[in-house]
């Protein structure tokens, strides 16, 4: 999620594993024109995924000295800033929150937060019964769940006004933008009919 605009960049359906993290970061990277500050929870898979997509292999020349030569290593790009929010719990209650910088320097601690995406996860669970906890409305097929989530996120980005994206129009009335509008991808809030009839098949991507 791009927190300033509330735009959801990418989503992956699956287990919390390295492959999932690689796919999630890879999908997000394709939609970014720059390298933002990345913030996640303490799951180490995200660090490895960032190294995979933003790292480069550095090899060292032989020194001619005895002993095993230094092996190649993957070095992260200097443009990448990445931090983690780690929550310590006891008896189901949060006792401590640790903000840890993994890559980069000079990161404002106030920007190291996962509050927006955590709230967004709750919103999705409330809106989509397929992923509610302890529900009988779950998807029996992974593809059905993926299609449902894709439709929901598209509607959220383009059709749903967000109270965190308010502005004052030309006559002084408070209005709200949708995430895609705030992201600069459109100039209005779409109707559901507009979303469903948009000619995606005529669009090409690089």
Rosetta silent file (secondary structure, phi, psi, omega in degrees, C-alpha in Angstrom):
SEQUENCE: XXXXXXXXXXXXXXXXXXXXXXXXXXXXXXXXXXXXXXXXXXXXXXXXXXXXXXXXXXXXXXXXXXXXXXXXXXXXXXXXXXXXXXXXXXXXXXXXXXXXXXXXXXXXXXXXXXXXXXXXXXXXXXXXXXXXXXXXXXXXXXXXXXXXXXXXXXXXXXXXXXXXXXXXXXXXXXXXXXXXXXXXXXXXXXXXXXXXXXXXXXXXXX
SCORE:     score description
SCORE:     0.000 S_00000001
   1 L     0.000  134.788  170.357    0.000    0.000    0.000 S_00000001
   2 E   -85.289  105.929 -167.084    1.094    3.538   -0.830 S_00000001
   3 L   -64.848  -33.196 -177.459    0.173    5.054    2.517 S_00000001
   4 L   -67.016  -34.880 -177.742   -0.152    8.706    1.412 S_00000001
   5 L  -106.769   -5.824 -177.691   -2.783    7.894   -1.217 S_00000001
   6 L    64.152   16.314 -179.060   -4.123    4.644    0.342 S_00000001
   7 E   -78.702  129.412  179.925   -3.631    3.018   -3.075 S_00000001
   8 L   -88.088  112.778 -175.061   -3.140   -0.759   -2.883 S_00000001
   9 L   -74.975  -46.521 -175.713   -0.250   -1.618   -5.194 S_00000001
  10 L  -156.748  159.710 -179.945   -0.285   -5.387   -5.080 S_00000001
  11 L  -150.024  140.885  179.443   -1.697   -8.380   -3.291 S_00000001
  12 L  -127.815  133.064  177.361   -0.731  -12.045   -3.261 S_00000001
  13 L   -95.863  123.301  178.732   -2.923  -14.941   -2.164 S_00000001
  14 L   158.739 -173.905 -179.812   -1.030  -17.737   -0.430 S_00000001
  15 L   -75.642  156.916  176.732    0.996  -18.889    2.545 S_00000001
  16 L   -77.284   91.909 -176.835    3.515  -16.657    4.287 S_00000001
  17 L  -141.506  176.286 -177.940    6.601  -18.015    2.551 S_00000001
  18 H   -65.262  -39.512  178.995    9.583  -16.773    0.547 S_00000001
  19 H   -61.184  -39.205  178.348    7.855  -17.308   -2.781 S_00000001
  20 H   -63.947  -45.449 -179.576    4.916  -15.191   -1.647 S_00000001
  21 H   -64.637  -40.522  178.075    7.187  -12.346   -0.536 S_00000001
  22 H   -60.758  -44.426 -179.039    9.171  -12.487   -3.795 S_00000001
  23 H   -66.933  -40.900 -178.280    5.991  -12.275   -5.861 S_00000001
  24 H   -63.801  -48.180 -179.843    4.530   -9.453   -3.758 S_00000001
  25 H   -66.811  -38.417  178.965    7.646   -7.259   -3.970 S_00000001
  26 H   -63.544  -42.297  178.701    8.063   -8.067   -7.662 S_00000001
  27 H   -66.055  -39.374  179.058    4.482   -7.045   -8.499 S_00000001
  28 H   -66.796  -40.527 -177.950    4.847   -3.831   -6.512 S_00000001
  29 H   -60.741  -38.089 -179.146    8.162   -2.963   -8.192 S_00000001
  30 H   -63.702  -23.489 -176.988    6.573   -3.153  -11.667 S_00000001
  31 L   -98.992    1.788 -176.999    4.082   -0.460  -10.645 S_00000001
  32 L  -106.947  139.157  174.751    6.619    1.925   -9.111 S_00000001
  33 L   -95.630   -9.076  179.129    8.570    4.644  -10.907 S_00000001
  34 L  -138.868 -173.079  178.279   10.858    5.201   -7.939 S_00000001
  35 L  -114.389  103.503 -176.205   12.136    3.363   -4.879 S_00000001
  36 L   -82.841 -179.659  169.172   10.022    4.286   -1.837 S_00000001
  37 E   -76.234  122.011  176.491   10.536    3.558    1.835 S_00000001
  38 E   -94.689  133.534  176.986    9.459   -0.035    2.408 S_00000001
  39 E  -134.696  127.667  178.983    7.971   -0.914    5.800 S_00000001
  40 E  -136.497 -178.131  171.113    6.797   -4.399    6.809 S_00000001
  41 L   -77.877 -167.949 -173.808    6.388   -6.545    9.870 S_00000001
  42 L   -83.719    9.833 -179.860    9.311   -8.625   11.124 S_00000001
  43 L   -65.997  121.770 -174.127    8.908  -11.452    8.627 S_00000001
  44 L   -69.097  -17.474 -179.225   12.402  -12.069    7.199 S_00000001
  45 H   -59.455  -31.819 -178.232   11.073  -13.161    3.819 S_00000001
  46 H   -68.085  -37.610  177.064   10.581   -9.508    2.828 S_00000001
  47 H   -60.096  -46.681  179.334   14.261   -8.700    3.363 S_00000001
  48 H   -64.158  -37.198  179.671   15.257  -11.548    1.065 S_00000001
  49 H   -65.917  -40.326  177.880   12.671  -10.448   -1.510 S_00000001
  50 H   -65.669  -38.371  176.178   14.062   -6.905   -1.570 S_00000001
  51 H   -63.122  -37.670 -179.600   17.570   -8.286   -2.036 S_00000001
  52 H   -66.374  -42.404 -173.702   16.306  -10.373   -4.943 S_00000001
  53 H   -93.097  -22.760 -177.505   14.607   -7.494   -6.753 S_00000001
  54 H  -122.286    6.414 -179.084   16.840   -4.555   -5.781 S_00000001
  55 E   -98.525  166.568  175.270   20.171   -6.226   -5.124 S_00000001
  56 E  -136.453  147.724 -177.630   23.175   -6.854   -7.344 S_00000001
  57 E   -82.776  125.154  179.398   25.796   -9.593   -7.231 S_00000001
  58 E  -112.892  125.558  178.115   29.260   -8.350   -6.279 S_00000001
  59 L  -110.164  154.132 -177.677   32.281  -10.570   -6.911 S_00000001
  60 L  -116.240  141.180  178.031   35.776  -10.105   -5.534 S_00000001
  61 L   -73.213  153.936  175.833   39.078  -10.589   -7.314 S_00000001
  62 L   -68.483  139.907 -178.241   41.572  -13.101   -6.035 S_00000001
  63 L   -90.608  -15.409 -177.013   44.183  -11.585   -3.755 S_00000001
  64 L    83.912   -1.817  179.515   46.874  -14.178   -4.417 S_00000001
  65 L   -88.397  157.908  178.299   47.128  -14.893   -0.706 S_00000001
  66 L   -63.768  154.918  177.309   46.710  -18.386    0.780 S_00000001
  67 L   106.175  167.692 -178.652   43.263  -19.479    1.872 S_00000001
  68 L   -69.384  132.874  179.549   39.808  -19.611    0.388 S_00000001
  69 L   -69.730  157.608  179.649   38.949  -16.479   -1.643 S_00000001
  70 L   -69.669  127.505 -176.908   36.071  -14.267   -0.609 S_00000001
  71 L   -78.367  165.169  179.014   32.877  -15.446   -2.266 S_00000001
  72 L   -67.942  151.223  178.625   30.375  -13.269   -4.131 S_00000001
  73 E  -135.299  157.912  176.378   27.663  -11.493   -2.153 S_00000001
  74 E   -96.108  124.551 -178.199   24.389   -9.740   -2.985 S_00000001
  75 E  -112.425  131.445 -178.836   24.463   -6.022   -2.147 S_00000001
  76 E   -73.926  148.817  177.504   21.276   -3.980   -1.895 S_00000001
  77 L   -61.656  145.413  179.155   20.906   -0.819   -3.976 S_00000001
  78 L   -66.752  -15.939 -179.137   21.796    2.418   -2.186 S_00000001
  79 L   -78.583  -16.664 -172.988   18.348    3.731   -3.147 S_00000001
  80 L   -83.805  127.453  170.603   16.525    1.195   -0.986 S_00000001
  81 E  -118.647  125.655 -175.207   15.291    2.184    2.466 S_00000001
  82 E  -141.806  132.521  179.200   13.633   -0.599    4.420 S_00000001
  83 E  -137.036  157.719  179.932   12.447   -0.854    8.024 S_00000001
  84 E  -121.405  147.219  172.061   10.495   -3.344   10.092 S_00000001
  85 E  -111.218  113.882 -175.823    7.910   -2.945   12.834 S_00000001
  86 E  -112.368  123.393 -177.845    8.242   -5.806   15.313 S_00000001
  87 E  -107.196  125.307  177.082    5.596   -6.278   17.990 S_00000001
  88 E   -94.181  132.546 -177.201    6.330   -8.243   21.127 S_00000001
  89 E  -122.963  151.186  173.382    3.322   -9.923   22.724 S_00000001
  90 E  -142.797  124.301 -178.092    2.580  -11.578   26.051 S_00000001
  91 L    57.207   36.739  177.762   -0.691  -13.363   26.749 S_00000001
  92 L    80.015    2.078 -179.006   -2.060  -12.043   23.476 S_00000001
  93 E  -115.051  142.959  179.364   -1.328   -8.402   24.339 S_00000001
  94 E   -74.024  123.659 -179.540    1.291   -6.146   22.781 S_00000001
  95 E  -106.678  -21.579 -177.576    3.956   -5.286   25.343 S_00000001
  96 E  -159.254  141.975  176.205    6.566   -3.622   23.137 S_00000001
  97 E  -119.611  122.821 -179.030    6.923   -2.235   19.610 S_00000001
  98 E  -111.100  128.488  174.766   10.390   -2.202   18.038 S_00000001
  99 E  -104.626  117.635 -172.712   11.208   -0.160   14.930 S_00000001
 100 E  -122.259  123.278  176.011   14.235   -1.618   13.187 S_00000001
 101 E   -84.374  124.004 -178.807   16.011   -0.141   10.146 S_00000001
 102 E   -98.462  -48.081  177.566   17.284   -2.922    7.872 S_00000001
 103 E  -127.684  144.791  175.756   18.501   -1.007    4.807 S_00000001
 104 L    94.737  178.035 -179.816   19.253    2.688    4.387 S_00000001
 105 L  -150.579  161.616  178.206   19.943    5.535    6.772 S_00000001
 106 L    71.185   22.898 -179.656   18.373    8.777    7.872 S_00000001
 107 L   -78.829  129.586  177.878   14.861    7.296    7.942 S_00000001
 108 L   -67.823  119.739 -179.234   12.375    9.356    9.952 S_00000001
 109 H   -55.716  -26.967 -179.940   11.115    7.081   12.771 S_00000001
 110 H   -66.675  -23.387 -179.359    7.643    8.605   12.373 S_00000001
 111 H   -86.403   -9.843  179.881    7.422    7.037    8.910 S_00000001
 112 L   -86.138   92.446 -175.792    8.178    3.549   10.192 S_00000001
 113 L  -155.039  145.451  174.564    4.657    2.298   10.688 S_00000001
 114 L  -116.629   17.938 -175.340    2.366   -0.480    9.489 S_00000001
 115 H   -61.848  -41.868 -176.701   -0.820    1.060   10.926 S_00000001
 116 H   -65.265  -45.304 -177.820   -2.375    1.875    7.549 S_00000001
 117 H   -71.782  -32.210  175.860   -1.944   -1.578    6.045 S_00000001
 118 H   -65.617  -40.892  176.586   -3.096   -3.252    9.260 S_00000001
 119 H   -67.630  -35.245  178.680   -6.257   -1.151    9.203 S_00000001
 120 H   -66.449  -38.929  176.530   -6.689   -1.947    5.541 S_00000001
 121 H   -59.889  -40.074  177.827   -6.469   -5.681    6.267 S_00000001
 122 H   -65.323  -42.145  179.246   -9.249   -5.249    8.807 S_00000001
 123 H   -60.327  -44.033  179.925  -11.363   -3.323    6.289 S_00000001
 124 H   -63.105  -41.090  179.575  -10.970   -6.073    3.701 S_00000001
 125 H   -65.275  -35.899  178.594  -11.969   -8.727    6.218 S_00000001
 126 H   -70.343  -35.748 -174.684  -15.052   -6.742    7.167 S_00000001
 127 H   -85.234  -26.985 -174.137  -16.071   -6.172    3.550 S_00000001
 128 L  -121.642  107.495 -175.812  -15.303   -9.617    2.117 S_00000001
 129 H   -65.732  -17.733 -179.608  -16.753  -12.591    3.956 S_00000001
 130 H   -63.329  -27.079 -178.355  -14.457  -14.961    2.057 S_00000001
 131 H  -117.130   14.745  172.571  -11.536  -13.953    4.258 S_00000001
 132 L   -66.907  152.723  179.256  -13.376  -13.279    7.524 S_00000001
 133 L   -77.091  138.419  177.896  -12.105  -15.296   10.449 S_00000001
 134 L    53.869   54.389 -178.525  -14.083  -18.423   11.366 S_00000001
 135 L  -114.182  155.029  173.063  -16.530  -18.044    8.498 S_00000001
 136 L   -98.429    5.403 -179.797  -18.562  -20.542    6.511 S_00000001
 137 L   -99.294   22.742 -176.857  -18.393  -18.206    3.507 S_00000001
 138 L   -70.786  162.086  177.133  -14.818  -19.115    2.566 S_00000001
 139 L   -83.985  134.328  177.527  -13.691  -19.862   -1.003 S_00000001
 140 L   -82.783  -23.234 -179.863  -13.265  -23.523   -1.856 S_00000001
 141 L  -118.898  137.824 -179.009  -11.009  -22.727   -4.810 S_00000001
 142 H   -61.385  -39.097 -178.682   -7.940  -20.489   -4.708 S_00000001
 143 H   -64.272  -36.897  177.734   -8.743  -18.970   -8.115 S_00000001
 144 H   -65.208  -40.522  177.752  -12.203  -17.932   -6.917 S_00000001
 145 H   -64.629  -43.743  179.811  -10.664  -16.232   -3.900 S_00000001
 146 H   -61.121  -45.009  179.697   -8.074  -14.488   -6.087 S_00000001
 147 H   -62.880  -39.510  179.549  -10.751  -13.218   -8.485 S_00000001
 148 H   -64.129  -44.358 -179.606  -12.846  -11.977   -5.577 S_00000001
 149 H   -67.477  -41.194  178.970   -9.923  -10.097   -4.024 S_00000001
 150 H   -60.168  -43.140  179.345   -8.863   -8.615   -7.375 S_00000001
 151 H   -65.375  -44.215 -179.019  -12.374   -7.272   -7.946 S_00000001
 152 H   -61.450  -46.145 -177.380  -12.594   -5.902   -4.406 S_00000001
 153 H   -67.496  -36.211  176.860   -9.207   -4.134   -4.604 S_00000001
 154 H   -64.018  -44.199  177.627  -10.018   -2.650   -8.014 S_00000001
 155 H   -63.972  -40.914  179.503  -13.292   -1.323   -6.658 S_00000001
 156 H   -62.218  -44.287 -176.549  -11.523   -0.008   -3.553 S_00000001
 157 H   -70.387  -38.853 -170.046   -8.874    1.821   -5.593 S_00000001
 158 H  -108.763  -26.102 -171.267  -11.126    3.330   -8.267 S_00000001
 159 H  -111.380  -10.319 -170.841  -14.736    3.368   -7.054 S_00000001
 160 L  -113.349  120.218  177.239  -14.658    3.994   -3.339 S_00000001
 161 E   -70.288  147.954 -175.692  -14.126    7.405   -1.791 S_00000001
 162 E  -120.026  126.314 -176.128  -11.766    7.434    1.181 S_00000001
 163 E   -67.843  -14.983  175.426  -12.353    9.686    4.178 S_00000001
 164 E   -84.559   -0.768 -177.425   -8.592   10.019    4.602 S_00000001
 165 E  -120.977   48.191 -176.723   -8.372   11.678    1.167 S_00000001
 166 E   -83.470  155.615  176.617  -10.583   14.712    1.636 S_00000001
 167 E  -151.281  164.115  178.652  -10.225   18.028   -0.177 S_00000001
 168 E  -103.279  122.523 -178.401  -12.122   21.299   -0.491 S_00000001
 169 L   -78.448 -175.204 -172.839  -13.653   21.893   -3.927 S_00000001
 170 L   -66.416  -17.941  179.065  -13.975   25.221   -5.741 S_00000001
 171 L  -105.348   12.702  175.392  -17.162   26.175   -3.860 S_00000001
 172 L    82.610   17.033 -179.706  -15.738   25.352   -0.435 S_00000001
 173 L   -97.979  137.185  178.187  -17.442   21.981    0.030 S_00000001
 174 E   -74.293  124.805  177.827  -15.537   19.057    1.552 S_00000001
 175 E  -125.737  171.904 -178.291  -15.219   16.185   -0.890 S_00000001
 176 E  -130.838  141.476  177.350  -13.339   12.890   -0.922 S_00000001
 177 E   -98.106  161.061  169.414  -11.122   11.238   -3.520 S_00000001
 178 E   -90.414  161.176 -178.671  -10.648    7.562   -4.249 S_00000001
 179 H   -55.621  -40.883 -179.197   -7.093    6.148   -3.917 S_00000001
 180 H   -64.621  -34.962  177.077   -6.550    5.963   -7.702 S_00000001
 181 H   -66.610  -46.172  178.838   -7.519    9.640   -8.016 S_00000001
 182 H   -64.335  -28.592  179.669   -5.108   10.615   -5.241 S_00000001
 183 L   -79.957  -10.158  179.677   -2.449    8.500   -6.990 S_00000001
 184 L    85.742   16.961 -178.652   -2.964   10.479  -10.219 S_00000001
 185 L   -91.827  -13.240  178.482   -4.333    7.540  -12.227 S_00000001
 186 L  -154.007  172.886 -179.644   -7.742    9.112  -12.840 S_00000001
 187 L  -120.290   16.749  178.681   -9.529   12.427  -12.363 S_00000001
 188 L  -163.428  169.236  174.826  -12.774   11.186  -10.798 S_00000001
 189 L   -85.443  125.223 -177.210  -14.350    8.404   -8.772 S_00000001
 190 L   -76.244  152.077  167.693  -15.421    5.608  -11.088 S_00000001
 191 L   -84.209  162.162  178.256  -18.795    3.957  -11.044 S_00000001
 192 H   -63.822  -35.446  178.398  -18.893    0.178  -10.761 S_00000001
 193 H   -63.280  -40.227  178.314  -20.276    0.031  -14.321 S_00000001
 194 H   -63.763  -40.399  178.934  -17.295    2.041  -15.561 S_00000001
 195 H   -64.567  -45.315 -174.875  -14.905   -0.323  -13.821 S_00000001
 196 H   -73.929  -22.405 -178.160  -16.558   -3.461  -15.174 S_00000001
 197 H  -105.350    3.973  179.384  -16.790   -2.175  -18.772 S_00000001
 198 L   -65.369  132.890 -175.006  -13.329   -0.611  -19.012 S_00000001
 199 L   -78.329   70.900 -179.371  -11.509   -2.152  -22.049 S_00000001
 200 H   -59.634  -33.224 -175.460   -8.557   -3.662  -20.187 S_00000001
 201 H   -66.709  -14.782  178.984   -7.905   -6.068  -23.040 S_00000001
 202 H   -91.334   -5.481 -179.494   -6.963   -3.129  -25.267 S_00000001
 203 L   -92.291  143.644  176.197   -4.270   -1.957  -22.874 S_00000001
 204 L  -118.724  145.805  179.380   -0.674   -3.165  -23.148 S_00000001
 205 L  -123.403  149.767  178.602    1.891   -3.155  -20.386 S_00000001
 206 L   -89.844    0.000    0.000    5.671   -3.230  -20.509 S_00000001
